[in-house]
Each structure stands twice: as structure tokens, then as C-alpha cells.
């Protein structure tokens, strides 16, 4: 199916068989509801599952916990994740989902859009805009606590980013539907260089990585300014930015060798292999690191940890 056409198919179906469609939805969604939210459970999951991202863990924990406990939030929760590839931006969305929905990331209430896949043709931006508005409105009208994940936001057409604006505003109500209980998460590599430079300078000064928490607000400000002023990314002069509708700009730091080692050990458990530090060391050191002189940060983060592990085991 051509990317984008699924929107049309979705909206044709209820028009043709409206009663039967919603009966189907009742059956389809009945075992896929919200969990009883537990902030302690979310904290435990975040700290156990995500490596080297103390800023993201602390910010997401507070933001999601406060939002989920608020019986009448004034706006949807809007988070924007920034950083290099393979450092946990996508993974943390799965952690959030499995602590909110019974079916976790596989929930019918979790909707992921990848800009280069779902909205590939610039010339069709007007059609995508209309479909995206209809999609979000239809989903939230049937389930207010829906979660939307937009990946590669830096590559999304500005028109589509602005199309999201009415749904994330304060006291957002569009055509009688309130969006205040929905969650919107944006993922991008925008600001990667800012985050990497700050982290590297901090390391070169001999500081403890965990103390970077003190500079997280400075990084957030730099990311905000970069997004607003860089005309080469979709956020440029976006209404989401200039009207301050994004609640948190969260930096994801580049991963060090010890963090990649932890990822490899986790993959061993996932593959039902007895964890072995020596094997994890060999696999980790086989991955590329930068800068060229110090080799501190993993070029791909943990992105190919499993593949490298499997290859090592086969060759071994």
C-alpha cells in the first residue's frame, strides 16, 4: 500500500458501515484499556531499562507521572526528544506505553507516524495535512487517552507540524472533542551536535556525567533556539515552537562504552543467552566510537548491539 493511503481507507470504512464498524471497535478495543497508573512502576522500569540517560529518565518520570495523576489536565502532554541515533529515544516511548496501556506499545491506542514513510511526497502535503487532522480527531474522539508518536520530526513538512497545533494547545477542544488527556511525543536528531558538544566538553573537564543534570535547562534552551532558527528543519518558526506548546525538550546524551556494554548484556538476556562480561566486552569494543582521539561515545549508540552480538556468537 502506498504510504498515506491508509488514512483514506480508514475513513471510508466507518462511512460505509458505521454501526457495524463501531461494534467491531468495541470488541477490538475491550481488552486494550488503560492500566491503573503506578509512578513507582514507571520509575523502576525507566531506571532498569534505559542506560546513560539520567536527564531523560528524571524528566519523563516527572512529566508523565504528573500528567497521568491529573484528573483534568489543562492541555495534552507534549514531549520532544532530541539526540543521536541509537540512544533510547524510541525505546523510552515503549517504556511509557507499557506503563500506561495493557498492551503496551502494541496497544491500539498508540499511534506512530514516521515522516519519511507516512508523508513521503512534498507535493501531497495539503492532502496529508487534511488526513492527519481527521485521523487525530477521530482517534481521540473514540479514546481520549490516546498516544501519538511522530518520528523524524526534523524531516516533516512544516505544514504537517502546524496541523498538529490545534490538538496540543491549552484547553484544546476541536469540534466538540477535548484533547487534554492525549499524549504527543516528537522524536528527532535535531540538536544532536549541541548535546554531543556539551557532553564531550563536560567529560574533558573531568566532570561526572550525572552532574550534567545541572546543565539540562541550558541544553533545553539551546535546543529550543536551534529548532526555531534553523530553516532546514520542519520545526523552523513552527507554531508549536513560537507558541510554547511543547512542554519539555529532552536531550538524550551520546552513549559511552559502559552503556553499550549494558545494552549487549541485556540483548544476551533477550536471546536467552547466559550473560557474559567477557563476551559483552568483545562485542562492545568491536563497535565504532568517537571522537577519533578519545573514542568516548558510540557512533550508533546501542542500535546494532544485537546484530553485533549475534555475529560474534556465530563467528565464535
C-alpha positions in Angstrom: 0.0 0.0 0.0 1.3 3.5 -0.9 2.2 5.5 2.3 -0.6 7.8 3.1 -3.4 5.9 1.6 -4.3 4.1 4.9 -5.8 7.4 6.1 -8.3 7.3 3.2 -9.2 3.7 3.8 -9.7 4.2 7.5 -12.2 7.0 6.9 -14.1 5.3 4.1 -14.9 2.2 6.3 -17.0 3.9 9.0 -18.9 5.9 6.4 -19.9 2.7 4.6 -20.8 0.5 7.6 -21.0 2.9 10.5 -22.9 0.8 13.1 -21.0 -2.4 12.3 -17.7 -0.6 12.4 -18.2 0.8 15.9 -19.5 -2.6 17.2 -16.3 -4.0 15.8 -14.3 -1.4 17.6 -16.0 -2.2 20.9 -14.8 -5.8 20.6 -11.4 -4.9 19.2 -10.6 -2.5 22.0 -12.2 -4.0 25.0 -9.1 -5.8 26.2 -6.8 -2.8 25.4 -7.6 -0.2 28.0 -5.5 1.9 30.4 -3.6 0.3 33.2 -4.0 1.7 36.7 -1.1 4.1 36.5 1.8 3.5 39.0 4.6 6.1 39.0 6.8 3.8 41.1 6.5 1.1 38.4 7.3 3.6 35.7 10.4 4.8 37.6 11.6 1.2 38.2 11.1 0.4 34.5 12.9 3.5 33.3 15.9 3.1 35.6 16.3 -0.6 34.9 15.7 -0.5 31.1 17.3 2.8 29.9 21.1 3.2 30.1 23.1 6.5 30.3 20.0 8.8 30.1 19.5 10.2 33.6 18.2 13.5 32.3 15.6 11.9 30.1 14.6 9.4 32.9 14.1 12.1 35.5 12.2 14.5 33.2 9.9 11.8 31.6 9.2 10.3 35.0 8.0 13.6 36.5 6.2 14.8 33.4 4.3 11.6 32.7 3.5 10.9 36.4 2.1 14.4 37.0 0.1 14.2 33.8 -1.4 10.8 34.4 -2.4 11.7 38.0 -4.1 15.0 37.0 -7.8 14.3 36.6 -8.3 17.4 34.5 -5.1 18.5 32.7 -5.1 21.9 31.0 -3.5 20.6 27.9 -2.2 17.4 26.3 1.3 16.3 27.4 3.8 17.2 24.6 7.3 15.9 24.8 10.1 16.4 22.3 13.1 14.0 22.4 16.4 15.1 20.8 19.7 13.3 20.4 21.9 11.0 18.3 20.7 7.7 16.8 20.6 4.6 19.0 20.5 6.3 22.4 17.0 5.3 23.5 14.5 7.9 22.1 12.3 5.3 20.5 12.8 2.8 23.3 11.6 5.2 26.0 8.3 5.6 24.2 7.8 1.8 24.5 8.6 2.1 28.3 6.0 4.9 28.6 3.4 2.9 26.6 3.8 -0.3 28.6 3.2 1.6 31.8 0.0 3.2 30.5 -1.7 0.6 28.3 -2.4 -3.0 29.0 -1.0 -4.0 25.6 1.9 -1.6 25.8 3.5 -0.5 22.5 1.1 -2.9 20.7 -1.9 -1.1 22.0 -4.4 0.1 19.5 -4.3 3.5 21.3 -0.6 4.0 20.5 -0.1 5.6 17.0 3.3 6.0 15.4 4.0 8.2 12.3 7.4 8.2 10.5 7.6 11.3 8.4 9.6 9.9 5.5 7.3 6.8 5.3 3.8 8.1 6.0 4.3 11.6 4.4 6.9 11.0 1.7 5.8 13.3 -1.1 6.1 17.1 -0.6 3.6 17.8 -3.3 0.9 16.0 -1.3 1.4 18.0 1.9 -2.1 19.5 1.6 -3.7 16.1 1.4 -1.5 14.7 4.3 -2.5 17.7 6.4 -6.2 17.1 6.0 -5.8 13.3 6.6 -3.7 13.9 9.7 -6.2 16.3 11.2 -9.0 13.8 10.5 -7.0 10.9 11.9 -6.1 12.6 15.2 -9.6 13.9 15.7 -11.2 10.6 15.0 -8.9 8.6 17.3 -9.1 10.9 20.3 -12.9 11.2 20.0 -13.1 7.5 20.5 -10.4 7.2 23.1 -9.3 10.4 24.9 -6.1 8.9 26.4 -4.5 8.1 23.0 -0.8 8.4 22.5 0.8 9.8 19.3 4.4 9.3 18.4 5.9 11.4 15.5 9.4 10.1 14.4 11.8 12.1 12.2 10.1 15.4 13.1 13.1 17.3 11.7 12.2 15.9 8.3 8.4 16.6 8.5 6.9 19.2 6.3 6.2 22.4 8.4 2.6 22.4 7.2 2.1 19.0 8.9 3.7 20.1 12.1 1.4 23.2 12.2 -1.5 20.8 11.5 -0.9 19.3 14.9 -1.1 22.6 16.7 -4.9 22.8 17.4 -4.8 19.5 19.2 -1.9 20.3 21.6 -3.0 23.8 22.6 -4.2 24.8 26.1 -7.8 23.7 26.7 -7.7 22.2 23.2 -11.2 21.4 22.0 -11.8 20.8 18.3 -15.3 20.3 17.0 -16.6 19.4 20.5 -13.7 16.9 21.3 -11.2 17.6 24.1 -7.6 16.6 23.6 -6.3 17.4 27.0 -5.8 13.8 28.0 -3.8 12.8 24.9 0.0 12.4 24.8 2.1 13.6 21.9 5.8 12.6 21.6 8.1 14.1 18.9 11.4 12.4 18.1 14.3 13.9 16.1 18.0 14.2 15.8 17.8 18.0 15.8 20.1 19.4 18.4 22.4 16.3 18.3 25.5 18.4 17.8 24.6 20.7 20.7 24.0 17.8 23.0 27.2 16.0 22.0 29.4 19.1 22.3 28.1 19.9 25.8 28.5 16.3 26.9 32.0 16.0 25.4 33.2 19.3 27.0 31.8 18.1 30.3 33.8 14.8 30.0 37.0 16.6 29.0 36.8 18.7 32.1 36.8 15.6 34.2 33.2 16.0 35.5 30.8 13.2 36.4 28.3 12.6 33.6 25.4 12.5 36.1 26.2 16.1 37.1 25.1 17.2 33.6 21.6 17.4 35.2 22.6 20.9 36.3 23.1 21.9 32.7 19.9 20.3 31.3 18.0 23.6 31.3 20.8 25.3 29.4 20.7 22.5 26.8 16.9 22.7 26.5 17.2 26.5 25.8 19.8 25.9 23.2 17.7 23.2 21.5 14.7 25.5 21.5 16.6 28.3 19.9 18.2 26.0 17.4 14.8 24.5 16.4 13.2 27.9 16.0 16.0 29.4 13.9 17.2 26.5 11.7 15.3 26.9 8.4 16.5 23.4 7.4 14.2 21.5 9.8 10.4 21.2 9.9 10.2 23.0 13.3 11.5 26.3 11.8 9.2 29.1 13.0 6.6 26.4 13.7 3.5 27.5 15.8 4.4 24.6 18.2 7.6 26.4 18.9 6.7 30.1 18.9 3.5 29.5 21.0 5.4 27.3 23.5 3.2 24.3 23.2 6.0 21.7 23.7 6.2 21.0 27.5 9.7 19.6 27.5 12.6 19.5 25.1 14.5 16.5 26.4 18.1 15.8 25.5 19.4 12.2 25.0 23.1 12.0 25.6 25.6 10.1 23.4 26.4 6.7 25.0 29.7 5.7 26.4 31.4 2.2 26.2 29.9 1.2 29.6 26.4 1.9 28.4 26.8 -0.1 25.2 28.2 -2.9 27.3 24.9 -2.8 29.4 22.9 -3.0 26.1 24.8 -6.1 25.0 24.3 -7.8 28.3 20.6 -7.0 28.0 20.5 -8.5 24.5 22.0 -11.7 25.9 19.1 -12.0 28.3 16.6 -11.2 25.4 18.2 -14.0 23.4 18.1 -16.5 26.3 21.9 -16.5 26.5 23.7 -16.5 29.8 25.2 -13.0 30.4 28.9 -13.0 30.0 31.0 -9.9 30.7 33.9 -11.0 28.5 31.7 -11.6 25.5 30.0 -8.2 26.1 33.4 -6.5 26.3 34.5 -8.1 23.0 31.3 -7.1 21.2 31.3 -3.6 22.6 34.9 -2.9 21.6 34.1 -4.1 18.1 31.7 -1.1 17.6 32.9 2.3 16.4 33.4 5.2 18.9 34.3 8.9 18.5 36.0 11.4 18.7 38.9 9.8 16.8 41.4 10.7 19.6 39.5 9.8 22.8 36.9 7.3 21.4 34.4 8.1 24.1 31.0 7.9 22.5 29.4 5.1 20.4 28.7 6.3 16.9 25.5 4.3 16.6 24.7 4.1 20.3 23.1 0.7 21.1 21.5 0.5 17.7 23.4 -2.6 16.4 24.1 -4.2 19.7 22.0 -7.3 19.0 23.4 -7.7 15.4 27.0 -7.4 16.6 26.3 -9.9 19.4 24.8 -12.5 17.0 27.6 -12.1 14.5 30.2 -12.5 17.3 28.5 -15.7 18.6 28.3 -17.2 15.1 32.0 -16.4 14.3 33.0 -17.6 17.8 
